[in-house]
Amino acid sequence: MRLTKYMFNKMYKESINPSDNLLSKILSGKAVSSEVEQFALWIKDSQNERYFEEYKQLWHTLNSTPASTQRSDQSLISFLNYVESSKRRERFRRRVLYWGSSAATLLIMAGIYMVLWMAGTADDYNKLAFSELKYNSDSIKIELSDGSVINPLSSKSNKSLLSDLNSGEDGLLQEIREINYLNRVKSISDSSDTLRYNAVTIPPGERFVVVLSDGTKVYLHSGSYLRYPICFGSASREVTLDGRAYFDVSKSKVPFIVSTEDMKVEVLGTSFDVEAKKSAAKSSVILIEGSVKVHTHGISRIIAPDEMFSFNREIREGIVKIVDSKAMTQWKDGILALREISFNDMLSSLSTWYGVEIVNRSSVSPNERFYGKFDRENIEAAVKTIALSAKVRYRIEKGKLIIVDYK
């Protein structure tokens, strides 16, 4: 006799957490008024809210799967068993969420969806050689004040040029990809009011850290450019950014200013994230702690911790909303978190993150929104997870990753 969903729920009534059954009823529209009230109280807890988001993603994935009745029943069993076993291994689950080969919501979905929806195509995916992807070959470049350009990661870099960085041996800590200008002693030629500037360019697929002369630490995202004084003067601390960077600013009475194409971000000492690419439709500032003042197109806003100021360049409108600032700035630690992002924007972000060219030939709706976290090490796991979530397929042509509709 076929195992129905009703029979399954009855069998597992005692082994499955009551909240899972409640969430299933909410999502399926079968909850009565008392259960809706119970859910309203339950969801107020932030941990419950996060759990519901993960559960919801799994639920919708499962129930939108074009499968046979038998597979659907087995899918339900796998789904609830997975939820329950995940709870029993909470410590391990958190580890996977934050440090796995492609973290967060999309990874959880892939855990069971891999066998439920893509069982018939696994062999096709396994045949793809991700080693055939062509990664960006550009190197990190530092343009020195005299116009010379060096690759700070190259052992062949001219030491006379690197001596300009003046911190430790050649100023470069290669194991953590960092250049340090802290406590640089001014030379006689630097004693005037004229500042000397260096600039660093980070290509797609790379990240880098610059410690400025005042101790401010700047984490630079892939595809970013930063221009900064070798040594700050006494009157100002100002840098220019095109791209994305996380700033951990040393406290001082002298304001620290980040100038972008259309914004000036002013602080005295705090941690914040700025994303302002010249080619992007939006720019943003995320505050982790302290206080930040943002100026753009006649708009001045002061934002508080866990707030993001977002400016739409097309309509010249700025808004402030509450965000999880630490989660959204994990990229500086090697984990890219994407939230409520369109499919095209997600692919663009991943193209920059991994340093590969991604061509979207799918018909995924621009209105769909995606969530996920991706680490630096495993693009294959990331791409497979995206394919499962968006219900698309992919292939590799001439080193490019091609995304197509699933047929």
C-alpha positions as CSV (number, residue, x, y, z in Angstrom):
1,M,0.0,0.0,0.0
2,R,1.3,3.5,-0.9
3,L,2.6,5.5,2.0
4,T,0.6,8.8,2.0
5,K,1.8,12.0,3.5
6,Y,-1.0,11.7,6.2
7,M,0.2,8.2,7.2
8,F,3.8,9.4,7.3
9,N,3.0,12.3,9.5
10,K,1.2,10.0,11.8
11,M,4.1,7.5,12.0
12,Y,6.5,10.3,12.8
13,K,4.4,12.3,15.1
14,E,6.4,11.5,18.2
15,S,9.9,11.6,16.6
16,I,9.6,14.9,14.7
17,N,9.7,18.2,16.6
18,P,6.2,19.7,16.9
19,S,7.5,22.9,15.3
20,D,8.3,21.1,12.1
21,N,4.7,19.8,11.8
22,L,3.5,23.3,12.6
23,L,5.7,24.9,9.9
24,S,4.5,22.3,7.4
25,K,0.9,23.2,8.1
26,I,1.7,26.9,7.8
27,L,3.4,26.5,4.4
28,S,0.8,24.1,3.0
29,G,-2.1,26.4,4.1
30,K,-3.6,23.8,6.4
31,A,-3.0,25.5,9.7
32,V,-6.0,26.4,11.8
33,S,-6.4,29.8,13.6
34,S,-4.9,28.5,16.9
35,E,-1.8,27.2,15.0
36,V,-1.4,30.5,13.2
37,E,-1.3,32.2,16.5
38,Q,1.2,29.7,17.8
39,F,3.4,30.3,14.8
40,A,3.2,34.1,15.3
41,L,4.6,33.7,18.8
42,W,7.2,31.1,17.7
43,I,8.6,33.2,14.8
44,K,9.4,36.2,17.1
45,D,12.5,34.4,18.2
46,S,15.4,35.3,15.9
47,Q,16.8,31.7,15.9
48,N,13.3,30.4,15.0
49,E,13.1,32.9,12.2
50,R,16.4,31.8,10.7
51,Y,15.3,28.2,11.0
52,F,12.0,28.9,9.3
53,E,13.8,30.6,6.4
54,E,15.9,27.4,5.9
55,Y,12.8,25.2,6.3
56,K,10.8,27.3,3.9
57,Q,13.4,27.0,1.2
58,L,13.5,23.3,1.6
59,W,9.7,23.0,1.6
60,H,9.2,25.0,-1.5
61,T,11.9,23.2,-3.3
62,L,10.4,19.8,-2.4
63,N,6.8,20.8,-3.3
64,S,7.8,22.3,-6.7
65,T,9.7,19.2,-7.7
66,P,8.1,17.5,-10.8
67,A,8.3,13.9,-9.5
68,S,6.3,10.8,-9.4
69,T,4.0,10.0,-6.5
70,Q,6.4,7.4,-5.1
71,R,9.3,9.8,-5.3
72,S,7.2,12.6,-3.7
73,D,6.4,10.3,-0.7
74,Q,10.0,9.3,-0.3
75,S,11.0,13.0,-0.6
76,L,8.8,13.8,2.3
77,I,10.4,11.1,4.4
78,S,13.9,12.3,3.4
79,F,12.9,15.9,4.1
80,L,11.6,15.4,7.6
81,N,14.4,13.0,8.5
82,Y,17.0,15.5,7.3
83,V,15.4,18.3,9.4
84,E,15.4,16.1,12.5
85,S,18.9,14.7,12.1
86,S,20.2,18.2,11.5
87,K,18.9,19.3,14.8
88,R,20.6,16.4,16.6
89,R,23.9,17.6,15.0
90,E,23.5,21.3,15.6
91,R,27.1,22.0,16.2
92,F,28.1,20.3,13.0
93,R,25.3,22.0,11.1
94,R,26.5,25.4,12.1
95,R,30.0,24.5,11.0
96,V,28.7,23.6,7.6
97,L,26.6,26.8,7.4
98,Y,29.6,29.0,7.9
99,W,32.6,27.0,6.8
100,G,31.3,24.4,4.3
101,S,32.3,24.2,0.7
102,S,29.3,26.3,-0.3
103,A,27.6,27.5,2.8
104,A,24.2,28.4,4.1
105,T,20.7,28.0,2.7
106,L,21.6,26.8,-0.8
107,L,23.9,24.1,0.7
108,I,21.2,22.8,3.0
109,M,18.8,22.5,0.1
110,A,21.4,20.6,-1.9
111,G,21.8,18.1,0.9
112,I,18.5,16.4,0.1
113,Y,17.4,18.0,-3.2
114,M,20.4,16.4,-5.0
115,V,18.8,13.0,-4.8
116,L,15.2,14.1,-5.1
117,W,15.3,16.2,-8.2
118,M,18.5,15.6,-10.0
119,A,18.9,11.9,-9.5
120,G,18.6,11.2,-13.2
121,T,21.2,13.8,-14.2
122,A,24.0,13.3,-11.7
123,D,26.2,11.4,-14.2
124,D,26.0,14.4,-16.6
125,Y,27.2,16.8,-13.9
126,N,30.0,14.5,-12.8
127,K,31.4,14.4,-16.3
128,L,32.1,18.1,-16.3
129,A,35.7,19.0,-15.6
130,F,35.8,22.2,-13.6
131,S,39.6,22.2,-14.2
132,E,38.7,23.4,-17.7
133,L,37.4,26.7,-16.3
134,K,39.6,29.6,-17.3
135,Y,40.3,31.7,-14.2
136,N,41.3,35.4,-14.4
137,S,45.0,35.6,-14.8
138,D,45.5,39.3,-13.9
139,S,47.6,39.9,-10.8
140,I,47.2,42.3,-7.9
141,K,48.9,45.5,-8.9
142,I,50.2,48.3,-6.7
143,E,51.0,51.6,-8.5
144,L,53.6,53.4,-6.5
145,S,53.8,57.2,-6.2
146,D,56.5,57.4,-8.8
147,G,54.4,55.6,-11.4
148,S,56.0,52.2,-11.0
149,V,53.8,49.2,-10.9
150,I,54.5,46.0,-9.0
151,N,52.8,42.7,-8.2
152,P,53.1,42.4,-4.4
153,L,52.7,38.6,-4.5
154,S,55.5,38.0,-6.9
155,S,58.8,36.9,-5.4
156,K,60.5,38.6,-8.4
157,S,59.3,42.1,-7.4
158,N,62.1,44.7,-7.2
159,K,63.1,45.2,-3.6
160,S,63.9,48.8,-4.3
161,L,60.3,49.4,-5.2
162,L,58.9,47.3,-2.3
163,S,61.1,49.3,0.1
164,D,58.6,52.2,-0.4
165,L,56.1,50.1,1.7
166,N,58.5,50.0,4.7
167,S,57.0,47.5,7.0
168,G,58.9,44.3,8.0
169,E,60.7,42.6,5.2
170,D,59.7,44.4,2.0
171,G,56.5,45.5,3.7
172,L,54.7,42.4,2.6
173,L,53.2,39.6,4.6
174,Q,52.6,37.1,1.8
175,E,50.9,34.4,3.9
176,I,48.0,36.7,4.6
177,R,48.3,38.9,1.5
178,E,48.8,42.1,3.4
179,I,50.7,45.3,2.9
180,N,51.4,47.3,6.0
181,Y,52.2,51.0,6.2
182,L,51.7,51.3,10.0
183,N,54.1,53.7,11.8
184,R,55.9,54.5,8.6
185,V,58.6,57.1,9.3
186,K,58.3,60.2,7.1
187,S,61.3,61.0,5.1
188,I,62.5,64.6,4.6
189,S,60.8,64.7,1.3
190,D,57.5,63.7,3.0
191,S,57.6,66.5,5.5
192,S,55.7,68.9,3.3
193,D,51.9,69.2,3.0
194,T,52.0,67.4,-0.3
195,L,51.0,63.7,0.2
196,R,52.3,60.9,-1.9
197,Y,49.8,58.3,-3.0
198,N,49.9,54.6,-3.9
199,A,47.0,52.7,-5.5
200,V,46.2,49.0,-5.4
201,T,44.0,47.2,-7.9
202,I,42.4,43.8,-7.0
203,P,41.4,41.7,-10.0
204,P,38.4,39.2,-10.0
205,G,39.1,36.2,-7.9
206,E,41.6,37.9,-5.5
207,R,41.4,39.6,-2.2
208,F,43.9,41.8,-0.4
209,V,44.5,43.8,2.8
210,V,46.1,47.2,3.2
211,V,47.1,48.5,6.6
212,L,47.3,52.3,6.3
213,S,49.8,54.5,8.1
214,D,47.3,55.2,11.0
215,G,46.6,51.6,11.6
216,T,43.3,51.5,9.7
217,K,42.9,48.1,8.1
218,V,41.2,47.9,4.7
219,Y,40.0,44.5,3.4
220,L,39.6,44.8,-0.4
221,H,37.1,42.7,-2.3
222,S,37.7,41.2,-5.7
223,G,37.4,43.7,-8.5
224,S,38.2,46.7,-6.4
225,Y,40.6,49.7,-6.5
226,L,41.9,51.8,-3.6
227,R,44.0,55.0,-3.8
228,Y,45.5,56.1,-0.5
229,P,48.3,58.3,0.9
230,I,51.5,56.5,1.9
231,C,51.4,58.5,5.1
232,F,48.4,60.5,6.2
233,G,48.9,64.2,6.9
234,S,47.8,65.9,10.1
235,A,44.7,67.6,8.6
236,S,42.9,64.7,6.9
237,R,42.6,61.0,6.4
238,E,41.0,60.3,3.0
239,V,41.1,57.4,0.5
240,T,39.3,56.8,-2.8
241,L,37.5,53.5,-3.5
242,D,36.0,51.9,-6.6
243,G,34.5,48.5,-5.7
244,R,34.0,47.1,-2.3
245,A,36.0,47.3,0.9
246,Y,35.6,46.6,4.6
247,F,37.2,49.3,6.8
248,D,38.3,48.9,10.4
249,V,39.2,52.5,11.1
250,S,41.6,53.5,13.9
251,K,40.2,56.1,16.2
252,S,41.4,59.7,15.8
253,K,40.2,63.2,16.1
254,V,40.9,63.6,12.4
255,P,37.9,62.3,10.3
256,F,38.5,59.3,8.1
257,I,36.7,59.8,4.7
258,V,36.1,57.2,2.0
259,S,35.3,58.9,-1.3
260,T,33.6,57.0,-4.1
261,E,32.0,57.9,-7.4
262,D,28.9,59.4,-5.7
263,M,29.4,59.2,-2.0
264,K,31.5,60.4,0.9
265,V,31.5,58.3,4.0
266,E,32.9,60.0,7.1
267,V,33.8,58.4,10.4
268,L,36.1,59.0,13.4
269,G,36.8,55.4,14.2
270,T,34.6,52.4,13.5
271,S,34.0,49.3,11.3
272,F,31.9,49.5,8.2
273,D,31.6,48.1,4.6
274,V,31.3,50.2,1.5
275,E,30.2,48.9,-1.9
276,A,30.4,51.4,-4.7
277,K,31.3,50.1,-8.1
278,K,31.2,52.7,-10.9
279,S,29.2,50.3,-13.2
280,A,26.6,49.3,-10.6
281,A,23.1,50.6,-10.3
282,K,23.4,50.9,-6.5
283,S,25.9,51.7,-3.9
284,S,25.7,51.0,-0.2
285,V,27.3,51.4,3.3
286,I,26.8,48.8,6.0
287,L,27.7,49.7,9.6
288,I,29.1,47.1,12.0
289,E,29.7,49.3,15.0
290,G,30.1,53.0,15.9
291,S,28.6,55.7,13.8
292,V,28.9,56.7,10.1
293,K,27.8,59.8,8.2
294,V,27.0,59.3,4.5
295,H,26.9,62.2,2.0
296,T,25.5,61.7,-1.5
297,H,23.7,63.9,-4.0
298,G,22.5,66.4,-1.4
299,I,21.5,63.6,1.0
300,S,23.2,63.2,4.4
301,R,22.4,60.3,6.6
302,I,23.8,59.0,9.9
303,I,23.4,55.3,10.2
304,A,23.6,53.1,13.3
305,P,25.1,49.6,13.8
306,D,23.3,46.8,11.8
307,E,21.9,49.4,9.4
308,M,22.6,49.7,5.7
309,F,22.3,52.8,3.6
310,S,21.5,52.0,0.0
311,F,21.6,54.5,-2.8
312,N,19.8,53.9,-6.1
313,R,21.8,55.8,-8.7
314,E,19.1,55.6,-11.3
315,I,16.4,57.3,-9.3
316,R,18.8,59.1,-6.9
317,E,17.0,57.8,-3.8
318,G,18.6,56.6,-0.6
319,I,17.0,54.3,2.0
320,V,18.1,52.9,5.3
321,K,17.2,49.4,6.5
322,I,18.2,47.0,9.2
323,V,20.5,44.1,8.2
324,D,22.7,41.4,9.8
325,S,25.9,43.4,9.3
326,K,28.3,40.6,10.4
327,A,26.7,38.1,8.1
328,M,26.8,40.5,5.2
329,T,30.4,41.3,5.6
330,Q,31.8,37.8,6.0
331,W,33.4,38.1,2.6
332,K,36.5,39.6,4.3
333,D,36.9,36.2,6.1
334,G,36.5,34.2,2.9
335,I,32.7,33.7,2.8
336,L,30.4,35.6,0.4
337,A,26.9,36.0,1.7
338,L,24.1,36.9,-0.8
339,R,20.6,37.7,0.3
340,E,17.5,38.6,-1.6
341,I,19.5,38.9,-4.9
342,S,18.4,38.4,-8.4
343,F,19.8,35.5,-10.4
344,N,21.8,37.7,-12.7
345,D,23.2,39.7,-9.8
346,M,24.1,36.5,-8.1
347,L,26.0,35.2,-11.1
348,S,27.8,38.5,-11.5
349,S,28.8,38.4,-7.8
350,L,30.1,34.9,-8.2
351,S,31.9,35.7,-11.4
352,T,33.9,38.4,-9.5
353,W,34.3,36.3,-6.4
354,Y,35.8,33.3,-8.2
355,G,37.4,35.1,-11.1
356,V,35.7,33.2,-13.9
357,E,33.4,34.3,-16.7
358,I,29.8,33.2,-16.3
359,V,27.4,33.5,-19.2
360,N,23.7,33.3,-18.3
361,R,21.5,31.9,-21.1
362,S,18.7,30.7,-18.8
363,S,15.3,32.2,-18.6
364,V,15.2,32.5,-14.8
365,S,12.9,35.3,-13.9
366,P,14.6,38.6,-12.8
367,N,11.9,38.8,-10.1
368,E,13.1,35.6,-8.3
369,R,15.3,36.2,-5.3
370,F,18.1,33.9,-4.1
371,Y,20.0,33.4,-0.8
372,G,23.3,31.7,-0.2
373,K,26.8,31.7,1.2
374,F,29.8,30.6,-0.8
375,D,33.4,30.1,0.3
376,R,36.6,30.7,-1.7
377,E,37.7,27.2,-2.2
378,N,35.0,25.2,-4.0
379,I,33.4,26.7,-7.1
380,E,32.2,23.3,-8.2
381,A,30.0,22.9,-5.1
382,A,28.8,26.4,-5.4
383,V,27.8,26.0,-9.1
384,K,26.0,22.6,-8.5
385,T,24.1,24.1,-5.6
386,I,23.0,27.1,-7.7
387,A,21.8,24.8,-10.4
388,L,19.8,22.8,-7.9
389,S,18.2,26.0,-6.4
390,A,17.4,27.7,-9.7
391,K,16.6,24.6,-11.6
392,V,19.1,25.3,-14.3
393,R,21.9,23.3,-15.9
394,Y,25.4,24.3,-16.9
395,R,28.3,23.5,-19.1
396,I,31.8,24.7,-19.7
397,E,32.8,26.1,-23.1
398,K,36.2,27.5,-23.9
399,G,36.8,28.1,-20.2
400,K,33.5,29.9,-19.6
401,L,30.7,28.7,-17.4
402,I,27.5,28.6,-19.4
403,I,24.1,28.6,-17.5
404,V,21.1,27.2,-19.5
405,D,17.6,26.2,-18.7
406,Y,16.9,22.7,-17.4
407,K,15.2,20.7,-20.1
